């Protein structure tokens, strides 16, 4: 069985998706939504790269060919699923009949998160609120710009999550066509 080469993945997975998951108010009237200014992050985004920068050393925590999709809705909700598509399939072909190592590899190489997010008056990302995640430690968490930033430049969005001093998760998304 091929195992993950990503030693930091279990620690970083929560950070990686927290970067991706953005939150805030959940109740918006239709009039408030229609009167909102531009939302720069709204839409569907495909993951094109994600890596940990650990004191200048790049670590590909999602493997060399990361997979994932992030959707920001106009009513300020999000959903994200990421995975490492290069891991080996379960030998049994049945997800309810895996080995302990297969389960560990599956959990440390995938993550799903949903919640709400807020934007500032310019339509830029402001903060996140995770309502639920396949990593239960993320449930109910909030992160603001001092921990997470997102910059949209054309059809790309660069996200950065501060994990610790000189340790950051860097993620690049491309707007789906």
C-alpha positions as CSV (number, residue, x, y, z in Angstrom):
1,X,0.0,0.0,0.0
2,X,1.3,3.4,-0.9
3,X,1.3,5.7,2.1
4,X,1.3,9.5,2.2
5,X,4.8,11.1,2.0
6,X,3.3,14.2,3.6
7,X,4.6,14.1,7.2
8,X,2.9,17.4,8.0
9,X,-0.5,16.6,6.4
10,X,-2.4,15.6,9.6
11,X,-1.4,18.9,11.3
12,X,-1.8,21.0,8.2
13,X,-5.1,19.6,6.9
14,X,-7.1,21.7,9.3
15,X,-5.2,24.8,8.4
16,X,-5.4,24.1,4.7
17,X,-9.2,23.9,4.7
18,X,-9.6,26.7,7.1
19,X,-7.8,28.8,4.5
20,X,-10.3,27.7,2.1
21,X,-13.4,27.9,4.3
22,X,-14.6,31.3,5.1
23,X,-17.4,32.4,7.5
24,X,-19.7,35.0,9.0
25,X,-23.4,35.8,9.1
26,X,-25.8,33.2,7.9
27,X,-29.0,35.2,7.8
28,X,-29.4,37.6,4.9
29,X,-32.7,38.8,3.5
30,X,-33.1,38.8,-0.3
31,X,-33.1,42.6,-0.3
32,X,-29.7,42.7,1.6
33,X,-28.2,40.1,-0.9
34,X,-29.5,42.1,-3.9
35,X,-28.0,45.3,-2.5
36,X,-24.6,43.9,-1.7
37,X,-21.6,45.3,-3.4
38,X,-19.3,43.2,-5.5
39,X,-18.1,39.9,-4.0
40,X,-14.7,39.1,-5.4
41,X,-14.5,35.5,-4.1
42,X,-18.0,34.3,-5.2
43,X,-18.0,31.4,-7.6
44,X,-16.6,28.0,-8.2
45,X,-12.8,27.5,-7.8
46,X,-10.6,24.5,-8.7
47,X,-7.5,23.7,-6.6
48,X,-4.3,24.0,-8.6
49,X,-1.7,24.0,-5.9
50,X,-1.3,23.8,-2.1
51,X,1.8,23.6,-0.1
52,X,3.2,24.3,3.3
53,X,6.1,26.8,3.6
54,X,7.9,25.7,6.7
55,X,10.7,28.2,7.4
56,X,11.4,28.5,3.6
57,X,11.1,24.7,2.9
58,X,8.2,23.8,0.6
59,X,6.2,20.7,1.6
60,X,3.5,19.4,-0.8
61,X,1.0,18.3,1.8
62,X,-1.6,17.4,-0.8
63,X,0.8,15.5,-3.0
64,X,2.1,16.7,-6.4
65,X,-1.3,16.8,-8.1
66,X,-3.8,18.1,-5.5
67,X,-7.5,17.9,-6.2
68,X,-10.3,20.0,-4.9
69,X,-13.1,22.4,-5.4
70,X,-14.2,25.5,-3.5
71,X,-17.6,27.1,-3.9
72,X,-18.5,30.5,-2.5
73,X,-22.2,31.4,-2.9
74,X,-23.7,34.8,-3.3
75,X,-25.6,34.4,0.0
76,X,-22.2,34.0,1.8
77,X,-22.0,30.3,2.3
78,X,-19.1,28.0,1.2
79,X,-18.3,24.4,0.7
80,X,-14.9,22.9,-0.1
81,X,-13.6,19.4,-0.7
82,X,-9.9,18.6,-1.2
83,X,-8.0,15.4,-1.7
84,X,-4.8,13.9,-2.9
85,X,-5.9,11.9,-6.0
86,X,-2.5,10.1,-6.1
87,X,-3.2,7.8,-3.1
88,X,-3.9,4.1,-3.7
89,X,-7.4,2.7,-3.9
90,X,-8.7,0.5,-1.1
91,X,-7.7,-3.1,-1.9
92,X,-11.2,-4.4,-1.1
93,X,-12.9,-1.8,-3.3
94,X,-15.3,-1.2,-0.4
95,X,-14.8,1.9,1.8
96,X,-16.4,0.1,4.7
97,X,-13.9,-2.7,4.5
98,X,-10.5,-1.0,4.6
99,X,-7.4,-1.7,6.5
100,X,-6.3,0.6,9.4
101,X,-3.5,2.0,7.1
102,X,-6.0,2.6,4.2
103,X,-8.3,4.5,6.6
104,X,-5.5,6.6,7.9
105,X,-4.3,7.4,4.4
106,X,-7.8,8.3,3.3
107,X,-8.4,10.6,6.3
108,X,-5.0,12.4,6.2
109,X,-5.3,13.0,2.4
110,X,-8.8,14.4,2.2
111,X,-11.0,17.0,3.9
112,X,-14.5,18.5,3.5
113,X,-15.6,21.7,5.1
114,X,-18.7,24.0,4.9
115,X,-19.8,27.2,6.6
116,X,-20.3,30.9,6.0
117,X,-18.0,33.8,5.2
118,X,-18.0,37.6,5.2
119,X,-16.6,40.2,2.9
120,X,-15.6,43.8,3.5
121,X,-17.0,46.9,1.8
122,X,-14.7,46.3,-1.2
123,X,-16.0,42.7,-1.8
124,X,-12.8,41.2,-0.4
125,X,-12.6,38.3,2.0
126,X,-12.9,39.3,5.6
127,X,-13.4,36.2,7.8
128,X,-14.6,32.6,8.0
129,X,-16.9,30.6,10.2
130,X,-16.7,26.8,9.9
131,X,-20.1,25.2,10.6
132,X,-19.0,21.6,9.9
133,X,-16.0,19.6,8.7
134,X,-14.8,16.0,8.3
135,X,-12.1,17.1,10.8
136,X,-14.3,17.8,13.8
137,X,-11.8,20.0,15.5
138,X,-12.6,22.7,12.9
139,X,-16.3,22.8,13.8
140,X,-17.3,26.2,15.1
141,X,-14.0,27.9,14.4
142,X,-13.5,31.4,13.2
143,X,-10.6,33.0,11.5
144,X,-10.0,36.6,10.4
145,X,-7.5,38.4,8.2
146,X,-4.7,38.2,10.9
147,X,-4.7,34.4,10.3
148,X,-6.0,34.0,6.7
149,X,-5.8,36.1,3.6
150,X,-7.2,35.7,0.1
151,X,-6.2,37.7,-2.9
152,X,-8.2,37.5,-6.2
153,X,-6.2,38.4,-9.3
154,X,-8.2,37.8,-12.4
155,X,-9.1,34.1,-12.6
156,X,-6.7,33.1,-9.7
157,X,-7.2,33.3,-6.0
158,X,-4.2,33.0,-3.7
159,X,-4.9,32.0,-0.1
160,X,-2.4,32.1,2.8
161,X,-3.0,30.7,6.2
162,X,-0.6,31.4,9.1
163,X,0.0,28.2,11.0
164,X,2.9,29.4,13.2
165,X,5.8,31.8,13.1
166,X,7.4,31.4,9.6
167,X,5.0,28.4,8.8
168,X,2.3,29.2,6.3
169,X,-0.1,27.2,4.1
170,X,-0.2,28.6,0.5
171,X,-3.0,27.7,-1.8
172,X,-3.8,28.6,-5.4
173,X,-7.3,28.3,-6.9
174,X,-8.4,28.9,-10.4
175,X,-11.9,30.1,-11.2
176,X,-13.9,27.3,-12.9
177,X,-15.0,28.1,-16.5
